[in-house]
Amino acid sequence: MKVFNFLFILISFSNFVFSDKELIANKLKNILPPDAVIESIEASSFAGIYKVYYGDLQPIYVSANGDYFIYGDMYKIDSNRITNITGNEIKARRLNIINSIPSNELISFKSNDELFSITIFTDVDCGYCRKLHSQIEEYNKIGITVKYAAFPRSGIGTQTFTRMVGAWCADDPKKVITDLKNDKDINLDFCDNQPVAKHYVIGQRLGISGTPAIITPDGDLIPGYVSPEELLTRLKA
């Protein structure tokens, strides 16, 4: 009898949660952009509040009846500190997206004494990307492995995009991307399976608009150039 009651309560609760999600989805259809697709509706750690993902890294928080929503950070009060729950969830989602990129699609400059491995969305014609790359040996020497993803700021189909496709299709991508960042005039190869367009779309999804854009092992996004020593300090922190 106790087992039956437990199953009844569990099924009733599941139907209740499903009804909440269905109600929220129907309400949000009226306010989200026409092309927005709701990816998921999940219970948050705040009782009675759901988090809704619809293509953005940051969710919107919606009441169970769908009548109220908040777009902003949710915080948890612990005994002696405040934790930004939304910030942590954003970092986790960012890492999941980064980890979905196969390692063989990234142009990697590996440290022999690796302490940290970072992913950098780069553009071969970006001045600060070139400055960062000119110090690649220094990053490697102090224990930072650099893995490049492609982000041609000018967009798909542009001259920069074409040059970057050539780097990713080359037999020696590390040499070619270095030559391109040193503004050398080289013959480029092209291939059908280039990942540059895919990386660009992923970068947009991550909210990247400029380069270099550094993704740390914890999922933080550091925009712009950071010197080797300063970057190491920030990674250790």
C-alpha positions as CSV (number, residue, x, y, z in Angstrom):
1,M,0.0,0.0,0.0
2,K,2.8,2.4,0.9
3,V,4.5,1.6,-2.5
4,F,1.3,2.3,-4.3
5,N,0.8,5.7,-2.5
6,F,4.4,6.6,-3.3
7,L,4.0,5.8,-7.0
8,F,0.7,7.7,-7.1
9,I,2.4,10.8,-5.6
10,L,5.4,10.5,-7.9
11,I,3.1,10.2,-11.0
12,S,1.0,13.1,-9.8
13,F,4.1,15.3,-9.3
14,S,5.4,14.4,-12.7
15,N,2.1,15.4,-14.3
16,F,2.1,18.6,-12.3
17,V,5.7,19.5,-13.5
18,F,4.8,18.6,-17.1
19,S,1.7,20.9,-16.9
20,D,3.8,23.7,-15.6
21,K,6.3,23.3,-18.5
22,E,3.5,23.1,-21.0
23,L,1.8,26.2,-19.5
24,I,5.1,28.2,-19.5
25,A,5.9,27.2,-23.1
26,N,2.5,28.4,-24.3
27,K,2.8,31.7,-22.4
28,L,6.3,32.3,-23.8
29,K,5.3,31.8,-27.4
30,N,3.5,35.2,-27.1
31,I,6.6,37.1,-26.1
32,L,9.7,35.4,-27.6
33,P,10.9,36.4,-31.0
34,P,9.1,34.4,-33.8
35,D,12.3,32.5,-34.7
36,A,13.1,31.6,-31.1
37,V,13.1,27.9,-30.2
38,I,12.7,26.8,-26.6
39,E,15.6,24.4,-26.0
40,S,14.6,23.3,-22.5
41,I,12.5,24.2,-19.5
42,E,14.0,23.1,-16.2
43,A,13.2,23.5,-12.5
44,S,15.7,25.9,-11.0
45,S,17.1,25.7,-7.5
46,F,14.6,28.4,-6.5
47,A,11.3,26.7,-5.5
48,G,8.5,27.5,-7.9
49,I,10.7,29.1,-10.5
50,Y,11.8,27.5,-13.8
51,K,14.7,28.3,-16.0
52,V,14.0,28.5,-19.7
53,Y,16.8,28.3,-22.4
54,Y,15.9,29.5,-25.9
55,G,19.3,29.8,-27.7
56,D,21.0,32.2,-25.3
57,L,23.6,31.1,-22.7
58,Q,21.6,32.9,-20.0
59,P,18.2,31.6,-19.2
60,I,15.1,33.5,-18.3
61,Y,13.5,32.6,-15.0
62,V,9.7,32.0,-15.2
63,S,7.1,31.5,-12.5
64,A,5.2,28.1,-12.6
65,N,2.1,29.7,-13.9
66,G,4.0,31.6,-16.7
67,D,2.7,35.0,-15.6
68,Y,6.0,36.4,-14.4
69,F,9.6,36.2,-15.7
70,I,13.0,37.7,-14.8
71,Y,16.0,38.1,-17.0
72,G,19.0,38.5,-14.8
73,D,21.2,36.7,-12.3
74,M,20.0,34.4,-9.6
75,Y,22.0,34.3,-6.4
76,K,22.2,31.8,-3.5
77,I,22.8,33.0,0.0
78,D,25.1,30.6,1.9
79,S,26.3,30.9,5.5
80,N,29.1,33.3,4.7
81,R,29.0,34.1,1.0
82,I,26.8,34.7,-2.0
83,T,27.0,32.4,-5.0
84,N,26.0,33.6,-8.5
85,I,24.0,30.5,-9.7
86,T,23.3,32.0,-13.1
87,G,27.0,32.8,-13.7
88,N,28.0,29.2,-12.8
89,E,25.4,27.8,-15.1
90,I,26.5,30.0,-17.9
91,K,30.1,28.9,-17.5
92,A,29.0,25.2,-17.5
93,R,27.0,25.7,-20.7
94,R,29.8,27.5,-22.3
95,L,32.2,24.6,-21.5
96,N,29.7,22.1,-22.9
97,I,29.6,24.0,-26.2
98,I,33.4,24.3,-26.3
99,N,33.8,20.6,-25.5
100,S,31.5,19.7,-28.4
101,I,34.2,20.8,-30.9
102,P,36.3,17.8,-31.9
103,S,40.0,18.4,-30.8
104,N,41.2,17.7,-34.4
105,E,39.2,20.8,-35.5
106,L,41.3,23.1,-33.3
107,I,44.8,24.3,-34.2
108,S,46.7,23.5,-31.1
109,F,50.0,24.9,-29.7
110,K,50.7,22.5,-26.9
111,S,52.8,23.3,-23.8
112,N,55.4,20.7,-22.9
113,D,54.7,21.5,-19.2
114,E,51.0,22.1,-19.4
115,L,49.3,23.6,-16.4
116,F,46.2,25.0,-18.3
117,S,44.6,24.5,-21.7
118,I,42.6,27.4,-23.1
119,T,40.6,27.8,-26.3
120,I,40.9,31.1,-28.2
121,F,38.6,32.2,-30.9
122,T,40.9,34.0,-33.3
123,D,41.0,36.0,-36.5
124,V,44.2,36.0,-38.7
125,D,43.7,39.6,-39.6
126,C,43.1,40.9,-36.0
127,G,45.9,43.0,-34.6
128,Y,45.6,41.8,-31.1
129,C,45.3,38.2,-32.3
130,R,48.6,38.7,-34.1
131,K,50.2,40.2,-31.0
132,L,49.0,37.3,-28.9
133,H,50.3,34.8,-31.4
134,S,53.7,36.5,-31.6
135,Q,54.1,35.4,-27.9
136,I,52.8,31.9,-28.4
137,E,56.1,30.4,-27.3
138,E,55.9,32.4,-24.1
139,Y,52.4,31.1,-23.3
140,N,53.6,27.6,-23.9
141,K,56.8,28.0,-21.9
142,I,54.9,29.0,-18.7
143,G,52.5,26.1,-19.0
144,I,49.6,27.4,-21.1
145,T,48.4,25.3,-24.1
146,V,46.6,27.4,-26.7
147,K,43.9,25.8,-28.9
148,Y,42.6,28.0,-31.7
149,A,39.0,28.1,-32.9
150,A,38.2,30.2,-36.0
151,F,36.2,33.4,-35.7
152,P,36.5,35.6,-38.8
153,R,35.0,38.8,-37.5
154,S,34.1,40.0,-41.0
155,G,31.8,37.0,-41.4
156,I,31.4,34.0,-43.6
157,G,32.4,34.3,-47.2
158,T,34.7,37.3,-46.7
159,Q,38.4,37.5,-47.6
160,T,39.4,36.8,-44.0
161,F,37.1,33.8,-43.9
162,T,38.7,32.4,-47.0
163,R,42.2,32.9,-45.6
164,M,41.2,31.1,-42.4
165,V,39.7,28.2,-44.4
166,G,43.1,27.9,-46.1
167,A,44.8,27.6,-42.7
168,W,42.4,25.0,-41.4
169,C,42.7,22.9,-44.6
170,A,46.5,23.1,-44.8
171,D,48.8,20.1,-44.2
172,D,50.6,22.1,-41.6
173,P,47.9,24.4,-40.0
174,K,50.2,25.7,-37.3
175,K,52.7,27.0,-39.9
176,V,50.1,28.4,-42.1
177,I,48.2,30.2,-39.4
178,T,51.5,31.6,-38.2
179,D,52.4,32.8,-41.7
180,L,49.0,34.4,-42.1
181,K,49.3,36.3,-38.8
182,N,52.7,37.5,-40.0
183,D,51.0,38.8,-43.1
184,K,53.0,36.5,-45.4
185,D,51.7,35.9,-49.0
186,I,51.2,32.1,-49.3
187,N,49.4,29.7,-51.5
188,L,46.3,28.3,-49.7
189,D,44.6,25.0,-50.0
190,F,40.9,24.4,-49.6
191,C,38.7,21.5,-48.5
192,D,35.1,20.6,-48.2
193,N,35.2,19.6,-44.5
194,Q,36.6,22.9,-43.2
195,P,35.2,23.8,-39.7
196,V,35.6,27.6,-40.0
197,A,31.9,28.3,-40.7
198,K,30.9,26.0,-37.8
199,H,33.3,27.7,-35.4
200,Y,32.0,31.1,-36.4
201,V,28.4,30.0,-35.6
202,I,29.5,28.5,-32.3
203,G,31.3,31.7,-31.4
204,Q,28.2,33.7,-32.1
205,R,26.2,31.4,-29.9
206,L,28.7,32.0,-27.1
207,G,28.2,35.8,-27.5
208,I,31.6,36.4,-29.0
209,S,31.8,39.6,-31.1
210,G,35.5,40.4,-31.0
211,T,38.8,38.6,-31.0
212,P,40.8,37.3,-29.4
213,A,38.2,35.7,-27.1
214,I,39.7,33.4,-24.5
215,I,37.8,30.6,-22.9
216,T,39.3,29.3,-19.7
217,P,39.2,25.7,-18.3
218,D,36.5,26.9,-15.9
219,G,34.3,28.3,-18.7
220,D,35.1,32.0,-18.1
221,L,35.2,34.2,-21.2
222,I,38.1,36.7,-21.3
223,P,37.7,39.2,-24.1
224,G,40.7,40.7,-25.8
225,Y,44.5,40.3,-25.5
226,V,46.0,39.3,-22.2
227,S,49.8,39.0,-21.7
228,P,51.3,35.6,-20.9
229,E,52.1,36.4,-17.2
230,E,48.8,38.2,-16.6
231,L,46.9,35.3,-18.1
232,L,48.7,32.7,-16.0
233,T,47.9,34.8,-12.9
234,R,44.2,34.9,-13.8
235,L,44.1,31.2,-14.5
236,K,45.7,30.4,-11.2
237,A,43.2,32.6,-9.4
